[in-house]
Structures are given as C-alpha cells and as structure tokens.
Amino acid sequence: MHPRFKTIALIGRFADPLVAEAMQALATHATGRGIAVLVDAASPIGAGEGVVPLPEAELAGRAELLVAVGGDGTLLHAARLAAGREVPLLGINRGRLGFLADISSTEMFDRFGDVLEGRYSRDVRHGLRARLVDPALPERTIEALNDVVLQKRDTGRMLDFETWIDGRFVNAHGGDGFVVATATGSTAYALSCGGPILTPNLEALVLAPVSPHTLSDRPIVVSRQSVVEIRLAAQAPVRAQVTCDGSILGDLPPDGRLIVEPSAATVTLLHPPGYDYFRILRSKLHWGRGARRGQRDG
C-alpha cells in the first residue's frame, strides 16, 4: 500500500463534453474524500469546496498526482507539463485507443478510488530528447515519451534523407518520413508504419520509415541508448518538419541535423490493481476475436 494522495490535478480537453463531464464527476468524487483538486482556471469546473483553479502551467508543480482525462494525447500533454518534476501520472480513457490512459469509463470510479487510497503500481517509462541543429538558428530541444517524427511538409514529393546511429552511417531513405519511437511509443505512429510492438520494459527503440520508396527499407530495433542522427540529402528540395509526441519542434533545413538521444528524465505512470499490458493489447487491437471468441480473457 502506497501513501494516499492529498492534492491531485485534473487535466483534460474540457471542450469535449464527455471529458468535461468526467472531470467534474472525478472532482466531486475526490473532494468527497477530502482530497484537494487543482484544475485549469480556464476549465468549466468552478471553484468550490476543495477545488482550486490555477494556470495550467502551475498544476504539475502544486499536485502530488496528475490525472489525465481523455486519450493518450491528453496524457502526453500532461507528461510535458510534468517534465522535470517527479509527479506521477494516471490516465483515464475518454478517447479512442488509450494504450497509456488505461482506466476505462466503465470502471472509472472504482479504479480511481483504488489509486487515491494508495492501491496502485508504479511504471517508470524512459523518453527521448530531440535536438534540432540549424546553423542559422539557436539549437532547439524537446522531450518526447512516445516518438520523434521527421515528416515532409509538401505533398506529392518524397523526402531524401540519411540515418546515422552512434556516428555510423545506416541507410539512405526515400519516402514520407521517419519515426524514432520508444517502447512506449511502439503502439503509436511506429505501429502504423509496420513496426513491432515492444513491451514497455524493453530498453529499445523502433526506427520505422514512413511510406518508404524502397520495399526493403524496413523498421529496425536498436538499443535505447543509441544516438540517432538524421540528415536531409543535400539536393533535397522538399521541406521537412520535426514533431515530438505530436508537438512541432521545427523545420529541418538541408544543412541541419536532427539528433535523437536518450532522455535523462523519466515519466512515472500509475496503474490500478489488476493492470495487465497484454490484456490492453487484446482489447485495443482486437486480438483473439473471431474463431476463438469464446476463449476467456485471462
């Protein structure tokens, strides 16, 4: 049993009525247990007994737990707010897939209550640090939990680029882009590019080309400690953009470099009792359906 939480913060895209409704219900549930609830001052959840509105940027610094209500995108946003702090995250799924936000709406109050009472497991995830080196601009840096993506900005043209790992040339690519994903992010963009699913405890990265022109250009798995460098081909006329967990870092110029390396920061996810990663995969990816539908979900 872990210590109980005294102050939590609720984070979600409250413009979505389903998310706003869930956030209000969770706030009522928590304050009824004597727990202080912090919310974005712009949210529709009004200040009341036990509810404190604050600027969103201050939530992670004041809370003992961040509760992300929505999909995985919301949890990734909460992870950025928590960057540099040791506040854990809990995901409650009101989105679509929800590989990270693993508490479903049907069990929301029971599982939320378990966590508030200290019944949970801690799951430490490692991320990436992306550095965009442009001779004409100051270096830009950002952290990512899921993935760093190079993608073309112009339609109808291919990107020509090269990849290097730990200073060694790997390949020259032609296609729509490239994904460098953590084990956590292996079920995100990298999966749609044909990459493998990595269990979150693996110390590995998935490198996956996006719509490669050459069919032999396949995803590969490398050590999490690898330093991946991407450079555009000198003659490349197509503009390329770098995103990290869906947030734009900037454009990669022809004479620039994108460097992806291990991050020193970690993100701690909390899971309620009974959490099973493989059960989530079966549920979200519809494994074991059809002829074996009658099998129990162990």
PLY file of the C-alpha trace (Angstrom):
ply
format ascii 1.0
element vertex 298
property float x
property float y
property float z
element edge 297
property int vertex1
property int vertex2
end_header
0.00 0.00 0.00
1.36 3.39 -1.01
0.69 6.69 0.81
-2.60 8.36 -0.08
-2.70 11.49 -2.19
-3.76 14.77 -0.61
-3.70 17.00 -3.70
-4.36 16.00 -7.32
-4.68 17.91 -10.59
-7.20 17.10 -13.32
-6.08 17.69 -16.91
-8.23 17.24 -19.99
-9.61 18.81 -23.13
-12.70 20.14 -21.45
-14.10 21.45 -24.77
-15.18 17.82 -25.26
-18.45 17.41 -23.30
-17.64 13.80 -22.37
-14.28 14.83 -20.95
-15.74 17.83 -19.09
-18.46 15.63 -17.59
-15.92 13.05 -16.44
-13.63 15.71 -14.96
-16.50 17.21 -12.98
-17.51 13.78 -11.68
-13.93 12.94 -10.71
-13.53 16.28 -8.94
-16.68 15.63 -6.91
-15.51 12.10 -6.14
-12.09 13.27 -4.93
-13.26 16.27 -2.88
-15.79 13.99 -1.20
-12.80 12.06 0.13
-11.17 15.22 1.45
-8.68 15.49 -1.41
-7.84 18.91 -2.84
-8.41 19.14 -6.60
-6.49 21.54 -8.83
-7.91 22.43 -12.25
-7.04 24.69 -15.13
-8.51 28.12 -14.44
-10.00 28.07 -17.94
-11.94 24.86 -17.31
-15.70 24.81 -16.70
-15.17 23.19 -13.31
-15.97 26.03 -10.95
-14.06 26.83 -7.81
-15.76 25.38 -4.79
-15.02 23.49 -1.62
-11.80 21.59 -2.31
-11.44 22.78 -5.95
-8.68 25.27 -6.74
-8.35 26.84 -10.24
-4.80 27.64 -11.37
-2.97 28.41 -14.61
-2.34 25.08 -16.32
1.43 25.57 -16.23
1.34 25.58 -12.41
-0.66 22.37 -11.93
2.25 19.90 -12.02
4.24 21.94 -9.51
1.42 22.00 -6.96
-0.04 18.48 -7.25
1.05 15.09 -5.94
-0.68 13.34 -8.85
-1.72 14.40 -12.36
-4.87 12.75 -13.65
-5.18 12.93 -17.44
-8.78 12.54 -18.61
-9.13 11.77 -22.31
-6.95 9.81 -24.71
-3.25 9.17 -24.99
-2.74 12.64 -26.47
-4.00 14.16 -23.23
-1.67 12.00 -21.18
1.28 13.01 -23.37
0.32 16.65 -22.82
0.24 16.01 -19.07
3.68 14.38 -19.33
5.05 17.58 -20.90
3.59 19.60 -18.03
5.29 17.23 -15.58
8.67 17.40 -17.32
11.45 17.97 -14.79
9.21 17.09 -11.85
8.65 13.75 -10.15
4.86 13.92 -10.10
3.25 10.67 -11.37
0.51 10.41 -13.99
-2.74 8.48 -14.05
-4.68 8.09 -17.31
-8.45 7.78 -17.50
-9.55 6.93 -21.01
-12.29 9.03 -22.60
-10.66 8.90 -26.03
-10.25 6.17 -28.65
-7.47 3.61 -28.19
-5.95 4.57 -24.86
-2.80 2.46 -24.56
-1.48 4.86 -21.90
-4.77 6.04 -20.43
-5.72 2.56 -19.30
-8.66 3.12 -16.91
-11.90 2.74 -18.84
-15.05 4.80 -18.27
-16.95 1.73 -17.03
-14.56 1.22 -14.10
-13.56 4.84 -13.65
-14.71 5.45 -10.07
-13.63 2.09 -8.63
-10.14 2.24 -10.14
-9.75 5.97 -9.43
-10.71 5.26 -5.82
-8.12 2.48 -5.60
-5.37 4.84 -6.70
-6.47 7.61 -4.36
-6.32 5.12 -1.49
-2.76 4.10 -2.40
-3.54 0.84 -4.19
-1.54 1.05 -7.41
1.69 0.00 -9.11
4.35 2.38 -10.42
5.56 2.06 -14.01
8.63 4.15 -14.90
8.94 4.95 -18.61
12.01 6.36 -20.37
11.73 9.01 -23.05
13.72 10.67 -25.81
15.44 14.01 -26.20
15.34 15.57 -29.67
17.79 18.28 -30.72
17.25 20.24 -33.91
20.55 21.69 -35.10
20.17 24.52 -37.61
23.27 26.61 -38.47
21.04 29.68 -38.88
19.17 29.37 -35.57
19.80 28.51 -31.91
19.55 24.81 -31.15
16.02 23.69 -30.24
15.40 20.83 -27.79
12.33 18.96 -26.63
11.49 15.77 -24.71
9.23 13.00 -26.02
7.66 9.98 -24.32
6.31 8.30 -27.46
8.23 9.31 -30.55
10.18 11.80 -32.60
8.99 12.06 -36.20
10.53 13.55 -39.33
7.83 14.20 -41.92
7.55 16.01 -45.22
5.65 19.29 -45.36
4.97 19.25 -49.12
2.59 16.80 -50.74
3.42 14.85 -53.85
7.20 14.81 -53.24
9.45 12.38 -51.41
11.92 13.20 -48.70
15.51 12.09 -49.33
17.47 11.68 -46.11
20.12 9.64 -44.35
20.19 7.97 -40.94
23.19 7.51 -38.67
23.40 5.55 -35.39
26.15 6.31 -32.89
28.10 8.08 -35.61
27.86 5.21 -38.11
26.03 5.55 -41.40
22.97 3.25 -41.60
20.93 3.97 -44.71
19.77 6.45 -47.33
16.00 6.72 -47.45
13.33 7.98 -49.81
9.79 8.31 -48.52
7.38 10.38 -46.45
9.42 10.46 -43.27
10.91 8.55 -40.36
9.80 7.61 -36.83
12.06 7.09 -33.84
9.86 5.53 -31.16
10.39 4.38 -27.59
8.99 1.06 -26.40
6.07 3.11 -25.03
5.53 4.69 -28.46
5.79 1.42 -30.37
1.98 1.18 -30.31
1.61 4.69 -31.80
2.79 6.02 -35.18
5.52 3.38 -35.50
2.89 0.63 -35.38
1.05 2.09 -38.39
4.40 2.04 -40.25
4.69 -1.71 -39.78
6.91 -1.56 -36.72
6.83 -4.21 -33.98
5.18 -3.82 -30.59
7.74 -3.62 -27.80
6.76 -4.32 -24.21
7.32 -1.13 -22.19
10.12 -2.61 -20.07
12.37 -3.22 -23.08
15.45 -0.99 -23.34
14.96 -0.49 -27.06
13.87 1.91 -29.81
11.95 1.28 -33.02
13.22 3.07 -36.14
10.49 2.99 -38.76
10.45 4.61 -42.22
7.14 6.20 -43.25
5.89 5.04 -46.68
9.37 4.10 -47.92
10.00 4.16 -51.66
12.14 1.01 -51.38
10.29 -2.04 -50.08
13.43 -3.38 -48.44
13.58 -0.30 -46.19
12.11 -1.91 -43.08
11.77 -0.97 -39.40
14.63 -1.97 -37.14
15.04 -2.21 -33.37
18.10 -0.75 -31.65
19.29 -0.09 -28.11
17.55 2.66 -26.14
20.98 4.15 -25.51
21.56 4.72 -29.25
22.02 8.22 -30.61
20.13 8.54 -33.89
21.01 11.29 -36.34
19.01 12.25 -39.43
20.24 14.50 -42.23
18.45 15.58 -45.38
20.15 14.80 -48.67
21.99 17.87 -49.92
19.88 18.14 -53.06
16.56 17.63 -51.26
14.09 20.37 -52.36
11.31 19.23 -50.04
10.75 20.87 -46.67
10.83 18.58 -43.63
9.24 19.11 -40.23
10.08 17.52 -36.87
7.38 16.68 -34.32
7.74 15.17 -30.86
4.68 13.45 -29.38
2.66 15.45 -31.90
4.13 18.83 -30.93
6.09 20.71 -33.59
9.77 21.21 -32.82
10.59 22.96 -36.10
11.78 22.52 -39.68
14.89 20.54 -40.54
16.90 22.55 -43.11
19.06 20.88 -45.79
22.22 21.77 -43.86
20.78 20.85 -40.46
20.71 17.75 -38.29
18.08 16.05 -36.15
19.66 14.25 -33.20
17.58 11.88 -31.09
19.14 10.58 -27.90
18.11 9.08 -24.55
16.47 11.49 -22.15
17.66 11.72 -18.57
14.08 12.40 -17.48
11.53 9.67 -16.81
7.74 9.58 -16.59
6.03 7.54 -13.88
2.64 6.08 -14.77
0.36 4.70 -12.09
-1.74 1.61 -12.74
-4.64 0.36 -10.56
-4.73 -3.20 -9.23
-5.11 -5.84 -11.92
-3.28 -3.89 -14.64
-2.24 -6.22 -17.48
-0.43 -4.81 -20.53
-1.30 -7.81 -22.70
-4.98 -7.53 -21.80
-4.85 -3.93 -23.03
-3.30 -5.09 -26.31
-6.01 -7.73 -26.73
-8.70 -5.17 -26.06
-7.38 -2.29 -28.18
-6.12 -4.35 -31.13
-8.99 -6.87 -31.03
-6.71 -9.86 -30.70
-8.23 -13.30 -30.14
-11.58 -12.46 -31.73
-13.43 -14.45 -34.40
-12.97 -18.23 -34.26
-11.63 -18.06 -30.72
-14.15 -15.56 -29.44
-15.35 -17.97 -26.80
-11.95 -18.11 -25.12
-11.72 -16.44 -21.76
-9.81 -13.19 -21.47
-7.18 -14.40 -19.00
0 1
1 2
2 3
3 4
4 5
5 6
6 7
7 8
8 9
9 10
10 11
11 12
12 13
13 14
14 15
15 16
16 17
17 18
18 19
19 20
20 21
21 22
22 23
23 24
24 25
25 26
26 27
27 28
28 29
29 30
30 31
31 32
32 33
33 34
34 35
35 36
36 37
37 38
38 39
39 40
40 41
41 42
42 43
43 44
44 45
45 46
46 47
47 48
48 49
49 50
50 51
51 52
52 53
53 54
54 55
55 56
56 57
57 58
58 59
59 60
60 61
61 62
62 63
63 64
64 65
65 66
66 67
67 68
68 69
69 70
70 71
71 72
72 73
73 74
74 75
75 76
76 77
77 78
78 79
79 80
80 81
81 82
82 83
83 84
84 85
85 86
86 87
87 88
88 89
89 90
90 91
91 92
92 93
93 94
94 95
95 96
96 97
97 98
98 99
99 100
100 101
101 102
102 103
103 104
104 105
105 106
106 107
107 108
108 109
109 110
110 111
111 112
112 113
113 114
114 115
115 116
116 117
117 118
118 119
119 120
120 121
121 122
122 123
123 124
124 125
125 126
126 127
127 128
128 129
129 130
130 131
131 132
132 133
133 134
134 135
135 136
136 137
137 138
138 139
139 140
140 141
141 142
142 143
143 144
144 145
145 146
146 147
147 148
148 149
149 150
150 151
151 152
152 153
153 154
154 155
155 156
156 157
157 158
158 159
159 160
160 161
161 162
162 163
163 164
164 165
165 166
166 167
167 168
168 169
169 170
170 171
171 172
172 173
173 174
174 175
175 176
176 177
177 178
178 179
179 180
180 181
181 182
182 183
183 184
184 185
185 186
186 187
187 188
188 189
189 190
190 191
191 192
192 193
193 194
194 195
195 196
196 197
197 198
198 199
199 200
200 201
201 202
202 203
203 204
204 205
205 206
206 207
207 208
208 209
209 210
210 211
211 212
212 213
213 214
214 215
215 216
216 217
217 218
218 219
219 220
220 221
221 222
222 223
223 224
224 225
225 226
226 227
227 228
228 229
229 230
230 231
231 232
232 233
233 234
234 235
235 236
236 237
237 238
238 239
239 240
240 241
241 242
242 243
243 244
244 245
245 246
246 247
247 248
248 249
249 250
250 251
251 252
252 253
253 254
254 255
255 256
256 257
257 258
258 259
259 260
260 261
261 262
262 263
263 264
264 265
265 266
266 267
267 268
268 269
269 270
270 271
271 272
272 273
273 274
274 275
275 276
276 277
277 278
278 279
279 280
280 281
281 282
282 283
283 284
284 285
285 286
286 287
287 288
288 289
289 290
290 291
291 292
292 293
293 294
294 295
295 296
296 297
